[in-house]
Amino acid sequence: MGRSRNSGRRQAAAEDVVENVDGGLARLVPDRDRPRAWTLLIDGAPQSHVDLDDPAHLSFEYQRRFGHVVDLVAPPGKPVRAVHLGGGAFTLARYVAATRPRSTQQVVERDAALVRLVRRELPPDPGARIRVRSADAREGLAKVPDGWAGLVVADVFSGARTPAHLTSTEFLDDVRRALAPGGVYAANLADGPPLAHLRGQIATAAARFAELALIADPAVLRGKRFGNAVLVASDAPLPIAELTRRAASDPHPGRVQHGRDLTDFTGGAAPVTDLAAVASPAPPPSVFR
């Protein structure tokens, strides 16, 4: 108990760590409620939350949903081969390493200065098998061997927007190439009314994967506010019932859409190709206030 209280006092006295990185101004903000936890922001936009004492703790809503996908991608505790496109503070890679020891992971993060900052201030467990490659997400994905990954996660934002070249059928062709049979792809998508980007991304994934599910706040799905949605895709059946149960039990309950409901949600949107791809919409300023 004494060590915990002392750690809390140290954290309460800790100051923000601010540093210019390739993608803008990075700020690590101490969590006043958790002794060795920090939030990473880039140009004011929250990117990651990391608890060095408890890497299995997922604070952000969308990261919890990624955690559900990780938990269901294979039997509990079984090591996985995971590729993370977009590193941030390596939150999900830390989660995989903590919950599935002996997993082998590749993180592709273009911002080399951010990688150096995270390694210095929030060093991952040295025993975790996490390899970090400083490269563009699509270029890094191209270097993953065919059929290597059981899980590919896309969580890439530049200026709070997903780059256009990570939204196309051609990009998903390379995701499929890197996935093992029955592997799972999960993507963090951000959109607001009228949800044109989100509908287009579902249509794009449906053109390349047999099974889809979408996890999001009901208000986001109704087009009432800007927010995140996690798209899950595979050529194998997805654990819809368990995903639904877990999403519904989150602190901010999420809804899972799949099957005909998800098809209807797209509203006839067409798949996106490289030639037509655009970045996801910028969030309104009120989102980060």
DOTOR-496471 format. One record per residue (C-alpha): residue in three letters; y, x, z. Coordinates in nm, 4 decimals, padded with zeros to 6 digits, always signed. Layout:
+------+----------+----------+----------+
! dogu !        y !        x !        z !
+------+----------+----------+----------+
!  ALA !        Y !        X !        Z !
...
+------+----------+----------+----------+
// end
This chain:
+------+----------+----------+----------+
! dogu !        y !        x !        z !
+------+----------+----------+----------+
!  MET ! +00.0000 ! +00.0000 ! +00.0000 !
!  GLY ! +00.2415 ! +00.2790 ! +00.0883 !
!  ARG ! +00.1988 ! +00.4527 ! -00.2476 !
!  SER ! +00.2577 ! +00.1278 ! -00.4319 !
!  ARG ! +00.5812 ! +00.0604 ! -00.2435 !
!  ASN ! +00.7005 ! +00.4143 ! -00.3074 !
!  SER ! +00.6203 ! +00.3787 ! -00.6775 !
!  GLY ! +00.8155 ! +00.0542 ! -00.6802 !
!  ARG ! +01.1188 ! +00.2249 ! -00.5284 !
!  ARG ! +01.0979 ! +00.5032 ! -00.7835 !
!  GLN ! +01.0809 ! +00.2529 ! -01.0678 !
!  ALA ! +01.3654 ! +00.0472 ! -00.9244 !
!  ALA ! +01.5757 ! +00.3631 ! -00.9288 !
!  ALA ! +01.4620 ! +00.4588 ! -01.2782 !
!  GLU ! +01.7153 ! +00.4473 ! -01.5569 !
!  ASP ! +01.6784 ! +00.3434 ! -01.9168 !
!  VAL ! +01.5639 ! +00.6143 ! -02.1551 !
!  VAL ! +01.7773 ! +00.5976 ! -02.4677 !
!  GLU ! +01.7151 ! +00.8043 ! -02.7787 !
!  ASN ! +01.7865 ! +00.7866 ! -03.1495 !
!  VAL ! +01.4703 ! +00.7546 ! -03.3565 !
!  ASP ! +01.4199 ! +00.7155 ! -03.7292 !
!  GLY ! +01.4281 ! +00.3348 ! -03.7065 !
!  GLY ! +01.7430 ! +00.3064 ! -03.4955 !
!  LEU ! +01.8338 ! +00.3312 ! -03.1284 !
!  ALA ! +01.5260 ! +00.3243 ! -02.9042 !
!  ARG ! +01.5594 ! +00.2141 ! -02.5449 !
!  LEU ! +01.2855 ! +00.2252 ! -02.2803 !
!  VAL ! +01.3729 ! -00.0185 ! -02.0024 !
!  PRO ! +01.1857 ! -00.0034 ! -01.6687 !
!  ASP ! +01.0097 ! -00.3196 ! -01.5551 !
!  ARG ! +01.1437 ! -00.4033 ! -01.2087 !
!  ASP ! +00.8303 ! -00.6001 ! -01.1196 !
!  ARG ! +00.5625 ! -00.3484 ! -01.2212 !
!  PRO ! +00.5911 ! +00.0084 ! -01.0842 !
!  ARG ! +00.5075 ! +00.2065 ! -01.4012 !
!  ALA ! +00.5772 ! -00.0441 ! -01.6774 !
!  TRP ! +00.8363 ! -00.0202 ! -01.9513 !
!  THR ! +00.9702 ! -00.2275 ! -02.2393 !
!  LEU ! +01.0536 ! -00.0578 ! -02.5683 !
!  LEU ! +01.3451 ! -00.1957 ! -02.7682 !
!  ILE ! +01.4679 ! -00.0778 ! -03.1084 !
!  ASP ! +01.8298 ! -00.1698 ! -03.1839 !
!  GLY ! +01.8038 ! -00.4331 ! -02.9131 !
!  ALA ! +01.4882 ! -00.5991 ! -03.0483 !
!  PRO ! +01.1909 ! -00.5926 ! -02.8059 !
!  GLN ! +00.8993 ! -00.4036 ! -02.9630 !
!  SER ! +00.6416 ! -00.3300 ! -02.6936 !
!  HIS ! +00.5671 ! -00.3554 ! -02.3232 !
!  VAL ! +00.3421 ! -00.0944 ! -02.1606 !
!  ASP ! +00.2074 ! -00.0729 ! -01.8068 !
!  LEU ! +00.0794 ! +00.2807 ! -01.7552 !
!  ASP ! -00.1134 ! +00.1745 ! -01.4430 !
!  ASP ! -00.2718 ! -00.1264 ! -01.6129 !
!  PRO ! -00.3034 ! -00.0828 ! -01.9915 !
!  ALA ! -00.5029 ! -00.4062 ! -02.0076 !
!  HIS ! -00.1897 ! -00.5992 ! -01.9049 !
!  LEU ! -00.0279 ! -00.7644 ! -02.2072 !
!  SER ! +00.3159 ! -00.9019 ! -02.1295 !
!  PHE ! +00.4447 ! -01.0211 ! -02.4653 !
!  GLU ! +00.3198 ! -01.3569 ! -02.5895 !
!  TYR ! +00.2071 ! -01.2341 ! -02.9314 !
!  GLN ! +00.0390 ! -00.9259 ! -02.7818 !
!  ARG ! -00.1678 ! -01.1511 ! -02.5556 !
!  ARG ! -00.2844 ! -01.3314 ! -02.8678 !
!  PHE ! -00.3780 ! -01.0015 ! -03.0282 !
!  GLY ! -00.5697 ! -00.9298 ! -02.7072 !
!  HIS ! -00.7677 ! -01.2510 ! -02.7513 !
!  VAL ! -00.8640 ! -01.1393 ! -03.1012 !
!  VAL ! -00.9750 ! -00.7985 ! -02.9712 !
!  ASP ! -01.1817 ! -00.9644 ! -02.6990 !
!  LEU ! -01.3623 ! -01.1836 ! -02.9520 !
!  VAL ! -01.4063 ! -00.9433 ! -03.2427 !
!  ALA ! -01.7391 ! -00.8168 ! -03.1023 !
!  PRO ! -01.9446 ! -00.8553 ! -02.7827 !
!  PRO ! -01.7487 ! -00.7652 ! -02.4648 !
!  GLY ! -01.7217 ! -00.3938 ! -02.3992 !
!  LYS ! -01.8656 ! -00.2912 ! -02.7348 !
!  PRO ! -01.6648 ! -00.0058 ! -02.8917 !
!  VAL ! -01.4765 ! -00.0916 ! -03.2097 !
!  ARG ! -01.3164 ! +00.1026 ! -03.4898 !
!  ALA ! -00.9587 ! -00.0196 ! -03.5091 !
!  VAL ! -00.6643 ! +00.0540 ! -03.7360 !
!  HIS ! -00.3186 ! -00.0335 ! -03.6051 !
!  LEU ! -00.0469 ! -00.0564 ! -03.8699 !
!  GLY ! +00.2703 ! -00.0146 ! -03.6698 !
!  GLY ! +00.2493 ! +00.1718 ! -03.3426 !
!  GLY ! +00.5444 ! +00.0804 ! -03.1236 !
!  ALA ! +00.4432 ! +00.2065 ! -02.7807 !
!  PHE ! +00.0690 ! +00.1848 ! -02.8701 !
!  THR ! +00.0280 ! -00.1229 ! -02.6487 !
!  LEU ! -00.2684 ! -00.2762 ! -02.8276 !
!  ALA ! -00.4390 ! +00.0587 ! -02.8852 !
!  ARG ! -00.4158 ! +00.1216 ! -02.5091 !
!  TYR ! -00.5620 ! -00.2251 ! -02.4478 !
!  VAL ! -00.8566 ! -00.1578 ! -02.6789 !
!  ALA ! -00.9204 ! +00.1796 ! -02.5135 !
!  ALA ! -00.9100 ! +00.0237 ! -02.1656 !
!  THR ! -01.1280 ! -00.2789 ! -02.2407 !
!  ARG ! -01.3639 ! -00.1177 ! -02.4907 !
!  PRO ! -01.4239 ! +00.2447 ! -02.3876 !
!  ARG ! -01.5416 ! +00.4838 ! -02.6600 !
!  SER ! -01.3582 ! +00.2872 ! -02.9283 !
!  THR ! -01.2205 ! +00.4983 ! -03.2118 !
!  GLN ! -00.8712 ! +00.4075 ! -03.3244 !
!  GLN ! -00.6134 ! +00.5067 ! -03.5816 !
!  VAL ! -00.2464 ! +00.4210 ! -03.5331 !
!  VAL ! -00.0191 ! +00.4419 ! -03.8363 !
!  GLU ! +00.3476 ! +00.4616 ! -03.7348 !
!  ARG ! +00.6107 ! +00.5707 ! -03.9832 !
!  ASP ! +00.8721 ! +00.6605 ! -03.7204 !
!  ALA ! +00.7739 ! +01.0147 ! -03.6187 !
!  ALA ! +01.0633 ! +01.0425 ! -03.3722 !
!  LEU ! +00.9464 ! +00.7235 ! -03.1997 !
!  VAL ! +00.5937 ! +00.8623 ! -03.1757 !
!  ARG ! +00.7297 ! +01.1756 ! -03.0062 !
!  LEU ! +00.9339 ! +00.9658 ! -02.7621 !
!  VAL ! +00.6370 ! +00.7480 ! -02.6674 !
!  ARG ! +00.4038 ! +01.0448 ! -02.6280 !
!  ARG ! +00.6548 ! +01.2165 ! -02.4017 !
!  GLU ! +00.7663 ! +00.9232 ! -02.1852 !
!  LEU ! +00.4595 ! +00.6955 ! -02.1981 !
!  PRO ! +00.1658 ! +00.9279 ! -02.2640 !
!  PRO ! -00.1608 ! +00.7512 ! -02.3476 !
!  ASP ! -00.4783 ! +00.8254 ! -02.1546 !
!  PRO ! -00.5898 ! +01.1672 ! -02.2840 !
!  GLY ! -00.9484 ! +01.0391 ! -02.2884 !
!  ALA ! -00.8682 ! +00.7583 ! -02.5287 !
!  ARG ! -00.9813 ! +00.8169 ! -02.8852 !
!  ILE ! -00.6474 ! +00.7299 ! -03.0449 !
!  ARG ! -00.5330 ! +00.9230 ! -03.3497 !
!  VAL ! -00.1717 ! +00.8725 ! -03.4544 !
!  ARG ! -00.0645 ! +00.9270 ! -03.8133 !
!  SER ! +00.3080 ! +00.9371 ! -03.8938 !
!  ALA ! +00.3148 ! +00.7620 ! -04.2302 !
!  ASP ! +00.4119 ! +00.4422 ! -04.4031 !
!  ALA ! +00.1667 ! +00.1684 ! -04.3075 !
!  ARG ! +00.0361 ! +00.1114 ! -04.6585 !
!  GLU ! +00.0065 ! +00.4829 ! -04.7302 !
!  GLY ! -00.1783 ! +00.5345 ! -04.4017 !
!  LEU ! -00.4090 ! +00.2405 ! -04.4712 !
!  ALA ! -00.4979 ! +00.3944 ! -04.8074 !
!  LYS ! -00.6422 ! +00.6957 ! -04.6237 !
!  VAL ! -00.8835 ! +00.4852 ! -04.4146 !
!  PRO ! -01.2386 ! +00.5208 ! -04.5546 !
!  ASP ! -01.3945 ! +00.2193 ! -04.7240 !
!  GLY ! -01.5582 ! -00.0160 ! -04.4742 !
!  TRP ! -01.4588 ! +00.1965 ! -04.1744 !
!  ALA ! -01.2739 ! -00.0557 ! -03.9560 !
!  GLY ! -01.4044 ! -00.3480 ! -03.7557 !
!  LEU ! -01.0449 ! -00.4502 ! -03.6865 !
!  VAL ! -00.7163 ! -00.3995 ! -03.8730 !
!  VAL ! -00.3977 ! -00.5063 ! -03.6950 !
!  ALA ! -00.0613 ! -00.5289 ! -03.8737 !
!  ASP ! +00.2441 ! -00.5298 ! -03.6479 !
!  VAL ! +00.5076 ! -00.3587 ! -03.8591 !
!  PHE ! +00.8775 ! -00.4329 ! -03.8353 !
!  SER ! +01.1782 ! -00.2511 ! -03.9757 !
!  GLY ! +01.5077 ! -00.3873 ! -03.8541 !
!  ALA ! +01.3094 ! -00.6765 ! -03.6982 !
!  ARG ! +01.1693 ! -00.7662 ! -04.0430 !
!  THR ! +00.8247 ! -00.7063 ! -04.1923 !
!  PRO ! +00.8659 ! -00.4840 ! -04.5008 !
!  ALA ! +00.7993 ! -00.6598 ! -04.8313 !
!  HIS ! +00.5177 ! -00.4282 ! -04.9409 !
!  LEU ! +00.3107 ! -00.5394 ! -04.6393 !
!  THR ! +00.3163 ! -00.9074 ! -04.7357 !
!  SER ! +00.1267 ! -00.9115 ! -05.0668 !
!  THR ! -00.2210 ! -00.9780 ! -05.2023 !
!  GLU ! -00.2357 ! -00.6151 ! -05.3151 !
!  PHE ! -00.1766 ! -00.5029 ! -04.9581 !
!  LEU ! -00.4531 ! -00.7348 ! -04.8373 !
!  ASP ! -00.6855 ! -00.5959 ! -05.1040 !
!  ASP ! -00.6563 ! -00.2593 ! -04.9304 !
!  VAL ! -00.7038 ! -00.4205 ! -04.5891 !
!  ARG ! -01.0288 ! -00.5732 ! -04.7146 !
!  ARG ! -01.1377 ! -00.2401 ! -04.8582 !
!  ALA ! -01.0909 ! -00.0708 ! -04.5204 !
!  LEU ! -01.2708 ! -00.3456 ! -04.3250 !
!  ALA ! -01.6424 ! -00.3370 ! -04.2569 !
!  PRO ! -01.8406 ! -00.6501 ! -04.3517 !
!  GLY ! -01.7463 ! -00.9221 ! -04.1051 !
!  GLY ! -01.4419 ! -00.7251 ! -03.9895 !
!  VAL ! -01.1265 ! -00.8981 ! -03.8699 !
!  TYR ! -00.7656 ! -00.8679 ! -03.9834 !
!  ALA ! -00.4853 ! -00.9793 ! -03.7501 !
!  ALA ! -00.1139 ! -00.9803 ! -03.8336 !
!  ASN ! +00.2018 ! -01.0494 ! -03.6375 !
!  LEU ! +00.4212 ! -01.2763 ! -03.8494 !
!  ALA ! +00.7751 ! -01.3777 ! -03.7549 !
!  ASP ! +00.9571 ! -01.6731 ! -03.9066 !
!  GLY ! +01.1773 ! -01.9713 ! -03.8353 !
!  PRO ! +01.2707 ! -02.2958 ! -04.0070 !
!  PRO ! +01.1885 ! -02.3837 ! -04.2833 !
!  LEU ! +00.8851 ! -02.1495 ! -04.2369 !
!  ALA ! +00.8701 ! -02.0505 ! -04.6034 !
!  HIS ! +00.7637 ! -01.6947 ! -04.5206 !
!  LEU ! +00.4886 ! -01.8043 ! -04.2830 !
!  ARG ! +00.3495 ! -02.0575 ! -04.5306 !
!  GLY ! +00.3496 ! -01.7951 ! -04.8046 !
!  GLN ! +00.1665 ! -01.5459 ! -04.5833 !
!  ILE ! -00.1049 ! -01.7972 ! -04.5030 !
!  ALA ! -00.1482 ! -01.8725 ! -04.8724 !
!  THR ! -00.1650 ! -01.5001 ! -04.9453 !
!  ALA ! -00.4347 ! -01.4436 ! -04.6833 !
!  ALA ! -00.6278 ! -01.7483 ! -04.8060 !
!  ALA ! -00.6409 ! -01.5891 ! -05.1506 !
!  ARG ! -00.8253 ! -01.2890 ! -05.0071 !
!  PHE ! -01.0203 ! -01.4087 ! -04.6990 !
!  ALA ! -01.2681 ! -01.6925 ! -04.6553 !
!  GLU ! -01.1808 ! -01.7734 ! -04.2932 !
!  LEU ! -00.8322 ! -01.8059 ! -04.1409 !
!  ALA ! -00.6732 ! -01.9104 ! -03.8146 !
!  LEU ! -00.3134 ! -01.9132 ! -03.6967 !
!  ILE ! -00.2069 ! -01.8874 ! -03.3311 !
!  ALA ! +00.1495 ! -01.9824 ! -03.2443 !
!  ASP ! +00.3761 ! -02.1696 ! -03.0104 !
!  PRO ! +00.3796 ! -02.5389 ! -03.1100 !
!  ALA ! +00.7603 ! -02.5299 ! -03.1407 !
!  VAL ! +00.7330 ! -02.2494 ! -03.3969 !
!  LEU ! +00.4700 ! -02.4396 ! -03.5951 !
!  ARG ! +00.6954 ! -02.7470 ! -03.5983 !
!  GLY ! +00.9835 ! -02.5394 ! -03.7330 !
!  LYS ! +01.1916 ! -02.5966 ! -03.4209 !
!  ARG ! +01.2631 ! -02.2308 ! -03.3468 !
!  PHE ! +01.2196 ! -01.8759 ! -03.4705 !
!  GLY ! +00.9172 ! -01.6978 ! -03.3259 !
!  ASN ! +00.5945 ! -01.5065 ! -03.3742 !
!  ALA ! +00.2618 ! -01.6285 ! -03.5062 !
!  VAL ! -00.0619 ! -01.4315 ! -03.5148 !
!  LEU ! -00.2668 ! -01.4729 ! -03.8303 !
!  VAL ! -00.6390 ! -01.3982 ! -03.7999 !
!  ALA ! -00.8551 ! -01.3540 ! -04.1112 !
!  SER ! -01.2124 ! -01.2564 ! -04.1903 !
!  ASP ! -01.4928 ! -01.3186 ! -04.4359 !
!  ALA ! -01.7141 ! -01.4133 ! -04.1408 !
!  PRO ! -01.6777 ! -01.7275 ! -03.9257 !
!  LEU ! -01.4088 ! -01.6964 ! -03.6604 !
!  PRO ! -01.4587 ! -01.8000 ! -03.2949 !
!  ILE ! -01.2156 ! -02.0910 ! -03.3282 !
!  ALA ! -01.3212 ! -02.2798 ! -03.0154 !
!  GLU ! -01.2822 ! -01.9754 ! -02.7906 !
!  LEU ! -00.9551 ! -01.8696 ! -02.9535 !
!  THR ! -00.8261 ! -02.2211 ! -02.8971 !
!  ARG ! -00.9294 ! -02.2193 ! -02.5309 !
!  ARG ! -00.7733 ! -01.8807 ! -02.4624 !
!  ALA ! -00.4482 ! -01.9561 ! -02.6448 !
!  ALA ! -00.4140 ! -02.2855 ! -02.4574 !
!  SER ! -00.4565 ! -02.1100 ! -02.1219 !
!  ASP ! -00.1823 ! -01.8517 ! -02.1817 !
!  PRO ! +00.1329 ! -01.8626 ! -01.9653 !
!  HIS ! +00.3101 ! -01.9917 ! -02.2782 !
!  PRO ! +00.0321 ! -02.2021 ! -02.4335 !
!  GLY ! -00.0331 ! -02.1516 ! -02.8018 !
!  ARG ! -00.1900 ! -02.3753 ! -03.0619 !
!  VAL ! -00.4617 ! -02.2654 ! -03.3051 !
!  GLN ! -00.4579 ! -02.4084 ! -03.6557 !
!  HIS ! -00.7452 ! -02.3609 ! -03.8984 !
!  GLY ! -00.9391 ! -02.5319 ! -04.1730 !
!  ARG ! -00.7795 ! -02.8302 ! -04.3467 !
!  ASP ! -00.4903 ! -02.8437 ! -04.1003 !
!  LEU ! -00.3941 ! -02.4872 ! -04.1875 !
!  THR ! -00.4305 ! -02.5538 ! -04.5600 !
!  ASP ! -00.2035 ! -02.8569 ! -04.5266 !
!  PHE ! +00.0452 ! -02.6493 ! -04.3266 !
!  THR ! +00.1006 ! -02.4168 ! -04.6248 !
!  GLY ! +00.2465 ! -02.7095 ! -04.8198 !
!  GLY ! +00.1292 ! -02.5732 ! -05.1520 !
!  ALA ! +00.2866 ! -02.2292 ! -05.1070 !
!  ALA ! +00.1709 ! -01.9691 ! -05.3593 !
!  PRO ! +00.0168 ! -01.6309 ! -05.2740 !
!  VAL ! +00.2669 ! -01.3440 ! -05.2715 !
!  THR ! +00.2192 ! -01.0474 ! -05.5063 !
!  ASP ! +00.3872 ! -00.7067 ! -05.5001 !
!  LEU ! +00.6216 ! -00.8163 ! -05.7787 !
!  ALA ! +00.7449 ! -01.1196 ! -05.5846 !
!  ALA ! +00.7253 ! -00.9841 ! -05.2291 !
!  VAL ! +01.0299 ! -00.9885 ! -05.0013 !
!  ALA ! +01.0750 ! -00.8850 ! -04.6393 !
!  SER ! +01.0315 ! -01.1444 ! -04.3683 !
!  PRO ! +01.3534 ! -01.3215 ! -04.2634 !
!  ALA ! +01.5788 ! -01.1595 ! -04.0075 !
!  PRO ! +01.5718 ! -01.3313 ! -03.6692 !
!  PRO ! +01.8918 ! -01.5074 ! -03.5612 !
!  PRO ! +02.0970 ! -01.3103 ! -03.3055 !
!  SER ! +02.0204 ! -01.5697 ! -03.0370 !
!  VAL ! +01.6510 ! -01.4675 ! -03.0367 !
!  PHE ! +01.7179 ! -01.1472 ! -02.8390 !
!  ARG ! +01.9821 ! -01.2805 ! -02.6005 !
+------+----------+----------+----------+
// end
